[in-house]
Amino acid sequence: MEDEPPPSRAKALVVLLLLLGLVAGGWVLARHLAEVAKTEDCLMAGRRNCAPIRPGS
């Protein structure tokens, strides 16, 4: 039986970074969709001035 070198952690690190990126992207997307849903609910209720006020803009 040949001695195999220990598995490289580079692949595991790449996969971990990819998963973290996907989770972060999902979180940002969920927040954006929630904001859009709130705006649509406001508009469907017939209200005006439904756009959020952003300080510093």
PQR file with spaces between the fields and no chain letter, atoms N, CA, C, O and H, PARSE charges and radii, in Angstrom:
ATOM       1  N    MET     1       0.847   -1.183    0.000 -0.4000 1.5000
ATOM       2  CA   MET     1       0.000    0.000    0.000 -0.0000 2.0000
ATOM       3  C    MET     1       0.891    1.245    0.000  0.5500 1.7000
ATOM       4  O    MET     1       1.811    1.360    0.810 -0.5500 1.4000
ATOM       5  N    GLU     2       0.615    2.150   -0.893 -0.4000 1.5000
ATOM       6  CA   GLU     2       1.418    3.358   -1.002 -0.0000 2.0000
ATOM       7  C    GLU     2       0.927    4.396   -0.006  0.5500 1.7000
ATOM       8  O    GLU     2      -0.259    4.480    0.313 -0.5500 1.4000
ATOM       9  H    GLU     2      -0.132    2.056   -1.551  0.4000 1.0000
ATOM      10  N    ASP     3       1.876    5.178    0.470 -0.4000 1.5000
ATOM      11  CA   ASP     3       1.508    6.282    1.355 -0.0000 2.0000
ATOM      12  C    ASP     3       0.999    7.437    0.500  0.5500 1.7000
ATOM      13  O    ASP     3       1.721    7.960   -0.349 -0.5500 1.4000
ATOM      14  H    ASP     3       2.840    5.111    0.211  0.4000 1.0000
ATOM      15  N    GLU     4      -0.245    7.827    0.733 -0.4000 1.5000
ATOM      16  CA   GLU     4      -0.833    8.927   -0.015 -0.0000 2.0000
ATOM      17  C    GLU     4      -0.615   10.224    0.760  0.5500 1.7000
ATOM      18  O    GLU     4      -0.698   10.243    1.988 -0.5500 1.4000
ATOM      19  H    GLU     4      -0.831    7.402    1.423  0.4000 1.0000
ATOM      20  N    PRO     5      -0.338   11.300    0.039 -0.5600 1.5000
ATOM      21  CA   PRO     5      -0.187   12.581    0.736  0.2800 2.0000
ATOM      22  C    PRO     5      -1.528   13.005    1.337  0.5500 1.7000
ATOM      23  O    PRO     5      -2.581   12.628    0.823 -0.5500 1.4000
ATOM      24  N    PRO     6      -1.499   13.769    2.400 -0.5600 1.5000
ATOM      25  CA   PRO     6      -2.766   14.221    3.000  0.2800 2.0000
ATOM      26  C    PRO     6      -3.548   15.074    2.011  0.5500 1.7000
ATOM      27  O    PRO     6      -2.956   15.793    1.205 -0.5500 1.4000
ATOM      28  N    PRO     7      -4.853   15.000    2.067 -0.5600 1.5000
ATOM      29  CA   PRO     7      -5.660   15.776    1.113  0.2800 2.0000
ATOM      30  C    PRO     7      -5.441   17.278    1.308  0.5500 1.7000
ATOM      31  O    PRO     7      -5.265   17.765    2.424 -0.5500 1.4000
ATOM      32  N    SER     8      -5.459   17.977    0.199 -0.4000 1.5000
ATOM      33  CA   SER     8      -5.252   19.423    0.223 -0.0000 2.0000
ATOM      34  C    SER     8      -6.487   20.112    0.791  0.5500 1.7000
ATOM      35  O    SER     8      -7.621   19.718    0.520 -0.5500 1.4000
ATOM      36  H    SER     8      -5.603   17.581   -0.708  0.4000 1.0000
ATOM      37  N    ARG     9      -6.245   21.127    1.568 -0.4000 1.5000
ATOM      38  CA   ARG     9      -7.365   21.882    2.137 -0.0000 2.0000
ATOM      39  C    ARG     9      -7.800   23.010    1.207  0.5500 1.7000
ATOM      40  O    ARG     9      -8.762   23.720    1.499 -0.5500 1.4000
ATOM      41  H    ARG     9      -5.324   21.448    1.788  0.4000 1.0000
ATOM      42  N    ALA    10      -7.105   23.175    0.106 -0.4000 1.5000
ATOM      43  CA   ALA    10      -7.435   24.265   -0.825 -0.0000 2.0000
ATOM      44  C    ALA    10      -8.833   24.064   -1.411  0.5500 1.7000
ATOM      45  O    ALA    10      -9.601   25.021   -1.515 -0.5500 1.4000
ATOM      46  H    ALA    10      -6.323   22.599   -0.131  0.4000 1.0000
ATOM      47  N    LYS    11      -9.168   22.841   -1.792 -0.4000 1.5000
ATOM      48  CA   LYS    11     -10.496   22.582   -2.349 -0.0000 2.0000
ATOM      49  C    LYS    11     -11.581   22.849   -1.321  0.5500 1.7000
ATOM      50  O    LYS    11     -12.620   23.428   -1.637 -0.5500 1.4000
ATOM      51  H    LYS    11      -8.544   22.064   -1.707  0.4000 1.0000
ATOM      52  N    ALA    12     -11.332   22.420   -0.077 -0.4000 1.5000
ATOM      53  CA   ALA    12     -12.312   22.656    0.982 -0.0000 2.0000
ATOM      54  C    ALA    12     -12.496   24.150    1.234  0.5500 1.7000
ATOM      55  O    ALA    12     -13.611   24.611    1.475 -0.5500 1.4000
ATOM      56  H    ALA    12     -10.488   21.949    0.180  0.4000 1.0000
ATOM      57  N    LEU    13     -11.404   24.899    1.178 -0.4000 1.5000
ATOM      58  CA   LEU    13     -11.484   26.342    1.374 -0.0000 2.0000
ATOM      59  C    LEU    13     -12.266   27.008    0.246  0.5500 1.7000
ATOM      60  O    LEU    13     -13.063   27.914    0.492 -0.5500 1.4000
ATOM      61  H    LEU    13     -10.498   24.524    0.982  0.4000 1.0000
ATOM      62  N    VAL    14     -12.045   26.569   -0.974 -0.4000 1.5000
ATOM      63  CA   VAL    14     -12.777   27.125   -2.123 -0.0000 2.0000
ATOM      64  C    VAL    14     -14.268   26.827   -1.979  0.5500 1.7000
ATOM      65  O    VAL    14     -15.099   27.701   -2.223 -0.5500 1.4000
ATOM      66  H    VAL    14     -11.398   25.834   -1.174  0.4000 1.0000
ATOM      67  N    VAL    15     -14.608   25.612   -1.589 -0.4000 1.5000
ATOM      68  CA   VAL    15     -16.016   25.244   -1.418 -0.0000 2.0000
ATOM      69  C    VAL    15     -16.636   26.058   -0.291  0.5500 1.7000
ATOM      70  O    VAL    15     -17.771   26.518   -0.416 -0.5500 1.4000
ATOM      71  H    VAL    15     -13.933   24.901   -1.390  0.4000 1.0000
ATOM      72  N    LEU    16     -15.913   26.239    0.801 -0.4000 1.5000
ATOM      73  CA   LEU    16     -16.424   27.035    1.919 -0.0000 2.0000
ATOM      74  C    LEU    16     -16.673   28.479    1.495  0.5500 1.7000
ATOM      75  O    LEU    16     -17.707   29.055    1.833 -0.5500 1.4000
ATOM      76  H    LEU    16     -14.992   25.865    0.903  0.4000 1.0000
ATOM      77  N    LEU    17     -15.743   29.060    0.767 -0.4000 1.5000
ATOM      78  CA   LEU    17     -15.918   30.428    0.289 -0.0000 2.0000
ATOM      79  C    LEU    17     -17.096   30.537   -0.683  0.5500 1.7000
ATOM      80  O    LEU    17     -17.843   31.515   -0.655 -0.5500 1.4000
ATOM      81  H    LEU    17     -14.903   28.592    0.493  0.4000 1.0000
ATOM      82  N    LEU    18     -17.251   29.546   -1.522 -0.4000 1.5000
ATOM      83  CA   LEU    18     -18.381   29.529   -2.453 -0.0000 2.0000
ATOM      84  C    LEU    18     -19.703   29.464   -1.700  0.5500 1.7000
ATOM      85  O    LEU    18     -20.644   30.185   -2.029 -0.5500 1.4000
ATOM      86  H    LEU    18     -16.644   28.752   -1.544  0.4000 1.0000
ATOM      87  N    LEU    19     -19.775   28.603   -0.691 -0.4000 1.5000
ATOM      88  CA   LEU    19     -20.995   28.497    0.096 -0.0000 2.0000
ATOM      89  C    LEU    19     -21.289   29.790    0.855  0.5500 1.7000
ATOM      90  O    LEU    19     -22.440   30.220    0.929 -0.5500 1.4000
ATOM      91  H    LEU    19     -19.010   28.018   -0.423  0.4000 1.0000
ATOM      92  N    LEU    20     -20.261   30.403    1.412 -0.4000 1.5000
ATOM      93  CA   LEU    20     -20.462   31.684    2.099 -0.0000 2.0000
ATOM      94  C    LEU    20     -20.958   32.755    1.141  0.5500 1.7000
ATOM      95  O    LEU    20     -21.809   33.570    1.495 -0.5500 1.4000
ATOM      96  H    LEU    20     -19.326   30.054    1.352  0.4000 1.0000
ATOM      97  N    GLY    21     -20.421   32.749   -0.075 -0.4000 1.5000
ATOM      98  CA   GLY    21     -20.881   33.695   -1.088 -0.0000 2.0000
ATOM      99  C    GLY    21     -22.333   33.475   -1.464  0.5500 1.7000
ATOM     100  O    GLY    21     -23.089   34.431   -1.636 -0.5500 1.4000
ATOM     101  H    GLY    21     -19.729   32.086   -0.363  0.4000 1.0000
ATOM     102  N    LEU    22     -22.721   32.217   -1.592 -0.4000 1.5000
ATOM     103  CA   LEU    22     -24.118   31.904   -1.916 -0.0000 2.0000
ATOM     104  C    LEU    22     -25.054   32.310   -0.787  0.5500 1.7000
ATOM     105  O    LEU    22     -26.134   32.845   -1.038 -0.5500 1.4000
ATOM     106  H    LEU    22     -22.107   31.440   -1.452  0.4000 1.0000
ATOM     107  N    VAL    23     -24.653   32.062    0.441 -0.4000 1.5000
ATOM     108  CA   VAL    23     -25.484   32.445    1.587 -0.0000 2.0000
ATOM     109  C    VAL    23     -25.621   33.958    1.652  0.5500 1.7000
ATOM     110  O    VAL    23     -26.721   34.470    1.862 -0.5500 1.4000
ATOM     111  H    VAL    23     -23.775   31.628    0.644  0.4000 1.0000
ATOM     112  N    ALA    24     -24.520   34.679    1.475 -0.4000 1.5000
ATOM     113  CA   ALA    24     -24.567   36.139    1.504 -0.0000 2.0000
ATOM     114  C    ALA    24     -25.431   36.676    0.366  0.5500 1.7000
ATOM     115  O    ALA    24     -26.222   37.598    0.567 -0.5500 1.4000
ATOM     116  H    ALA    24     -23.627   34.263    1.305  0.4000 1.0000
ATOM     117  N    GLY    25     -25.282   36.107   -0.817 -0.4000 1.5000
ATOM     118  CA   GLY    25     -26.110   36.527   -1.951 -0.0000 2.0000
ATOM     119  C    GLY    25     -27.587   36.257   -1.716  0.5500 1.7000
ATOM     120  O    GLY    25     -28.434   37.081   -2.062 -0.5500 1.4000
ATOM     121  H    GLY    25     -24.639   35.358   -0.980  0.4000 1.0000
ATOM     122  N    GLY    26     -27.896   35.117   -1.135 -0.4000 1.5000
ATOM     123  CA   GLY    26     -29.286   34.792   -0.809 -0.0000 2.0000
ATOM     124  C    GLY    26     -29.867   35.750    0.210  0.5500 1.7000
ATOM     125  O    GLY    26     -31.028   36.150    0.112 -0.5500 1.4000
ATOM     126  H    GLY    26     -27.208   34.448   -0.854  0.4000 1.0000
ATOM     127  N    TRP    27     -29.048   36.118    1.196 -0.4000 1.5000
ATOM     128  CA   TRP    27     -29.505   37.051    2.220 -0.0000 2.0000
ATOM     129  C    TRP    27     -29.798   38.421    1.607  0.5500 1.7000
ATOM     130  O    TRP    27     -30.821   39.032    1.918 -0.5500 1.4000
ATOM     131  H    TRP    27     -28.106   35.794    1.276  0.4000 1.0000
ATOM     132  N    VAL    28     -28.917   38.899    0.749 -0.4000 1.5000
ATOM     133  CA   VAL    28     -29.117   40.195    0.095 -0.0000 2.0000
ATOM     134  C    VAL    28     -30.358   40.138   -0.795  0.5500 1.7000
ATOM     135  O    VAL    28     -31.156   41.075   -0.806 -0.5500 1.4000
ATOM     136  H    VAL    28     -28.086   38.402    0.497  0.4000 1.0000
ATOM     137  N    LEU    29     -30.521   39.057   -1.530 -0.4000 1.5000
ATOM     138  CA   LEU    29     -31.686   38.912   -2.403 -0.0000 2.0000
ATOM     139  C    LEU    29     -32.979   38.881   -1.590  0.5500 1.7000
ATOM     140  O    LEU    29     -33.967   39.503   -1.982 -0.5500 1.4000
ATOM     141  H    LEU    29     -29.873   38.296   -1.521  0.4000 1.0000
ATOM     142  N    ALA    30     -32.987   38.172   -0.475 -0.4000 1.5000
ATOM     143  CA   ALA    30     -34.185   38.086    0.365 -0.0000 2.0000
ATOM     144  C    ALA    30     -34.549   39.465    0.929  0.5500 1.7000
ATOM     145  O    ALA    30     -35.724   39.828    0.980 -0.5500 1.4000
ATOM     146  H    ALA    30     -32.185   37.667   -0.156  0.4000 1.0000
ATOM     147  N    ARG    31     -33.541   40.225    1.350 -0.4000 1.5000
ATOM     148  CA   ARG    31     -33.813   41.571    1.872 -0.0000 2.0000
ATOM     149  C    ARG    31     -34.381   42.476    0.782  0.5500 1.7000
ATOM     150  O    ARG    31     -35.309   43.247    1.026 -0.5500 1.4000
ATOM     151  H    ARG    31     -32.586   39.930    1.309  0.4000 1.0000
ATOM     152  N    HIS    32     -33.820   42.376   -0.421 -0.4000 1.5000
ATOM     153  CA   HIS    32     -34.306   43.200   -1.533 -0.0000 2.0000
ATOM     154  C    HIS    32     -35.747   42.820   -1.890  0.5500 1.7000
ATOM     155  O    HIS    32     -36.585   43.697   -2.098 -0.5500 1.4000
ATOM     156  H    HIS    32     -33.067   41.749   -0.620  0.4000 1.0000
ATOM     157  N    LEU    33     -36.032   41.535   -1.959 -0.4000 1.5000
ATOM     158  CA   LEU    33     -37.391   41.098   -2.299 -0.0000 2.0000
ATOM     159  C    LEU    33     -38.388   41.528   -1.226  0.5500 1.7000
ATOM     160  O    LEU    33     -39.526   41.874   -1.544 -0.5500 1.4000
ATOM     161  H    LEU    33     -35.351   40.822   -1.790  0.4000 1.0000
ATOM     162  N    ALA    34     -37.972   41.509    0.044 -0.4000 1.5000
ATOM     163  CA   ALA    34     -38.863   41.962    1.113 -0.0000 2.0000
ATOM     164  C    ALA    34     -39.157   43.454    0.980  0.5500 1.7000
ATOM     165  O    ALA    34     -40.285   43.891    1.205 -0.5500 1.4000
ATOM     166  H    ALA    34     -37.048   41.228    0.302  0.4000 1.0000
ATOM     167  N    GLU    35     -38.143   44.228    0.617 -0.4000 1.5000
ATOM     168  CA   GLU    35     -38.335   45.667    0.425 -0.0000 2.0000
ATOM     169  C    GLU    35     -39.280   45.942   -0.743  0.5500 1.7000
ATOM     170  O    GLU    35     -40.151   46.807   -0.653 -0.5500 1.4000
ATOM     171  H    GLU    35     -37.227   43.872    0.434  0.4000 1.0000
ATOM     172  N    VAL    36     -39.105   45.208   -1.828 -0.4000 1.5000
ATOM     173  CA   VAL    36     -39.981   45.371   -2.989 -0.0000 2.0000
ATOM     174  C    VAL    36     -41.405   44.965   -2.640  0.5500 1.7000
ATOM     175  O    VAL    36     -42.355   45.616   -3.076 -0.5500 1.4000
ATOM     176  H    VAL    36     -38.397   44.505   -1.900  0.4000 1.0000
ATOM     177  N    ALA    37     -41.569   43.906   -1.864 -0.4000 1.5000
ATOM     178  CA   ALA    37     -42.903   43.455   -1.474 -0.0000 2.0000
ATOM     179  C    ALA    37     -43.598   44.514   -0.607  0.5500 1.7000
ATOM     180  O    ALA    37     -44.798   44.744   -0.758 -0.5500 1.4000
ATOM     181  H    ALA    37     -40.797   43.377   -1.510  0.4000 1.0000
ATOM     182  N    LYS    38     -42.853   45.157    0.295 -0.4000 1.5000
ATOM     183  CA   LYS    38     -43.446   46.207    1.124 -0.0000 2.0000
ATOM     184  C    LYS    38     -43.911   47.374    0.263  0.5500 1.7000
ATOM     185  O    LYS    38     -44.983   47.935    0.491 -0.5500 1.4000
ATOM     186  H    LYS    38     -41.878   44.971    0.418  0.4000 1.0000
ATOM     187  N    THR    39     -43.099   47.736   -0.727 -0.4000 1.5000
ATOM     188  CA   THR    39     -43.470   48.836   -1.623 -0.0000 2.0000
ATOM     189  C    THR    39     -44.701   48.469   -2.438  0.5500 1.7000
ATOM     190  O    THR    39     -45.597   49.294   -2.614 -0.5500 1.4000
ATOM     191  H    THR    39     -42.228   47.280   -0.913  0.4000 1.0000
ATOM     192  N    GLU    40     -44.753   47.244   -2.932 -0.4000 1.5000
ATOM     193  CA   GLU    40     -45.920   46.808   -3.704 -0.0000 2.0000
ATOM     194  C    GLU    40     -47.176   46.774   -2.837  0.5500 1.7000
ATOM     195  O    GLU    40     -48.253   47.154   -3.295 -0.5500 1.4000
ATOM     196  H    GLU    40     -44.025   46.573   -2.788  0.4000 1.0000
ATOM     197  N    ASP    41     -47.050   46.328   -1.604 -0.4000 1.5000
ATOM     198  CA   ASP    41     -48.202   46.317   -0.697 -0.0000 2.0000
ATOM     199  C    ASP    41     -48.718   47.729   -0.466  0.5500 1.7000
ATOM     200  O    ASP    41     -49.926   47.961   -0.442 -0.5500 1.4000
ATOM     201  H    ASP    41     -46.175   46.019   -1.232  0.4000 1.0000
ATOM     202  N    CYS    42     -47.798   48.664   -0.298 -0.4000 1.5000
ATOM     203  CA   CYS    42     -48.178   50.059   -0.097 -0.0000 2.0000
ATOM     204  C    CYS    42     -48.918   50.596   -1.326  0.5500 1.7000
ATOM     205  O    CYS    42     -49.955   51.246   -1.199 -0.5500 1.4000
ATOM     206  H    CYS    42     -46.816   48.475   -0.317  0.4000 1.0000
ATOM     207  N    LEU    43     -48.378   50.321   -2.506 -0.4000 1.5000
ATOM     208  CA   LEU    43     -49.011   50.801   -3.739 -0.0000 2.0000
ATOM     209  C    LEU    43     -50.372   50.149   -3.971  0.5500 1.7000
ATOM     210  O    LEU    43     -51.309   50.807   -4.422 -0.5500 1.4000
ATOM     211  H    LEU    43     -47.535   49.793   -2.609  0.4000 1.0000
ATOM     212  N    MET    44     -50.480   48.859   -3.665 -0.4000 1.5000
ATOM     213  CA   MET    44     -51.751   48.152   -3.858 -0.0000 2.0000
ATOM     214  C    MET    44     -52.820   48.659   -2.894  0.5500 1.7000
ATOM     215  O    MET    44     -54.014   48.534   -3.168 -0.5500 1.4000
ATOM     216  H    MET    44     -49.719   48.324   -3.299  0.4000 1.0000
ATOM     217  N    ALA    45     -52.397   49.229   -1.768 -0.4000 1.5000
ATOM     218  CA   ALA    45     -53.350   49.795   -0.811 -0.0000 2.0000
ATOM     219  C    ALA    45     -53.811   51.177   -1.255  0.5500 1.7000
ATOM     220  O    ALA    45     -54.658   51.786   -0.601 -0.5500 1.4000
ATOM     221  H    ALA    45     -51.427   49.330   -1.545  0.4000 1.0000
ATOM     222  N    GLY    46     -53.264   51.677   -2.359 -0.4000 1.5000
ATOM     223  CA   GLY    46     -53.692   52.957   -2.899 -0.0000 2.0000
ATOM     224  C    GLY    46     -53.003   54.140   -2.254  0.5500 1.7000
ATOM     225  O    GLY    46     -53.441   55.276   -2.433 -0.5500 1.4000
ATOM     226  H    GLY    46     -52.576   51.182   -2.890  0.4000 1.0000
ATOM     227  N    ARG    47     -51.964   53.909   -1.527 -0.4000 1.5000
ATOM     228  CA   ARG    47     -51.252   55.005   -0.861 -0.0000 2.0000
ATOM     229  C    ARG    47     -50.286   55.668   -1.834  0.5500 1.7000
ATOM     230  O    ARG    47     -49.948   55.119   -2.882 -0.5500 1.4000
ATOM     231  H    ARG    47     -51.608   52.985   -1.382  0.4000 1.0000
ATOM     232  N    ARG    48     -49.858   56.856   -1.456 -0.4000 1.5000
ATOM     233  CA   ARG    48     -48.852   57.583   -2.223 -0.0000 2.0000
ATOM     234  C    ARG    48     -47.615   57.715   -1.357  0.5500 1.7000
ATOM     235  O    ARG    48     -47.650   57.415   -0.164 -0.5500 1.4000
ATOM     236  H    ARG    48     -50.132   57.302   -0.605  0.4000 1.0000
ATOM     237  N    ASN    49     -46.539   58.157   -1.948 -0.4000 1.5000
ATOM     238  CA   ASN    49     -45.267   58.307   -1.235 -0.0000 2.0000
ATOM     239  C    ASN    49     -44.833   56.986   -0.606  0.5500 1.7000
ATOM     240  O    ASN    49     -44.486   56.945    0.574 -0.5500 1.4000
ATOM     241  H    ASN    49     -46.511   58.401   -2.917  0.4000 1.0000
ATOM     242  N    CYS    50     -44.850   55.931   -1.371 -0.4000 1.5000
ATOM     243  CA   CYS    50     -44.463   54.614   -0.862 -0.0000 2.0000
ATOM     244  C    CYS    50     -42.967   54.366   -0.951  0.5500 1.7000
ATOM     245  O    CYS    50     -42.457   53.403   -0.380 -0.5500 1.4000
ATOM     246  H    CYS    50     -45.132   55.964   -2.330  0.4000 1.0000
ATOM     247  N    ALA    51     -42.270   55.227   -1.660 -0.4000 1.5000
ATOM     248  CA   ALA    51     -40.820   55.026   -1.800 -0.0000 2.0000
ATOM     249  C    ALA    51     -40.147   55.270   -0.461  0.5500 1.7000
ATOM     250  O    ALA    51     -40.477   56.236    0.227 -0.5500 1.4000
ATOM     251  H    ALA    51     -42.684   56.010   -2.125  0.4000 1.0000
ATOM     252  N    PRO    52     -39.214   54.413   -0.081 -0.5600 1.5000
ATOM     253  CA   PRO    52     -38.520   54.603    1.190  0.2800 2.0000
ATOM     254  C    PRO    52     -37.631   55.833    1.150  0.5500 1.7000
ATOM     255  O    PRO    52     -37.067   56.172    0.110 -0.5500 1.4000
ATOM     256  N    ILE    53     -37.513   56.487    2.275 -0.4000 1.5000
ATOM     257  CA   ILE    53     -36.664   57.671    2.388 -0.0000 2.0000
ATOM     258  C    ILE    53     -35.297   57.185    2.833  0.5500 1.7000
ATOM     259  O    ILE    53     -35.167   56.514    3.857 -0.5500 1.4000
ATOM     260  H    ILE    53     -37.972   56.211    3.120  0.4000 1.0000
ATOM     261  N    ARG    54     -34.283   57.526    2.060 -0.4000 1.5000
ATOM     262  CA   ARG    54     -32.919   57.095    2.372 -0.0000 2.0000
ATOM     263  C    ARG    54     -32.092   58.321    2.773  0.5500 1.7000
ATOM     264  O    ARG    54     -31.877   59.228    1.970 -0.5500 1.4000
ATOM     265  H    ARG    54     -34.389   58.071    1.228  0.4000 1.0000
ATOM     266  N    PRO    55     -31.639   58.331    4.016 -0.5600 1.5000
ATOM     267  CA   PRO    55     -30.840   59.477    4.459  0.2800 2.0000
ATOM     268  C    PRO    55     -29.492   59.538    3.751  0.5500 1.7000
ATOM     269  O    PRO    55     -28.911   58.507    3.414 -0.5500 1.4000
ATOM     270  N    GLY    56     -29.008   60.737    3.532 -0.4000 1.5000
ATOM     271  CA   GLY    56     -27.707   60.928    2.929 -0.0000 2.0000
ATOM     272  C    GLY    56     -27.690   60.818    1.417  0.5500 1.7000
ATOM     273  O    GLY    56     -26.616   60.864    0.818 -0.5500 1.4000
ATOM     274  H    GLY    56     -29.480   61.575    3.806  0.4000 1.0000
ATOM     275  N    SER    57     -28.824   60.677    0.790 -0.4000 1.5000
ATOM     276  CA   SER    57     -28.846   60.558   -0.670 -0.0000 2.0000
ATOM     277  C    SER    57     -29.041   61.893   -1.325  0.5500 1.7000
ATOM     278  O    SER    57     -29.084   61.978   -2.552 -0.5500 1.4000
ATOM     279  H    SER    57     -29.697   60.640    1.277  0.4000 1.0000
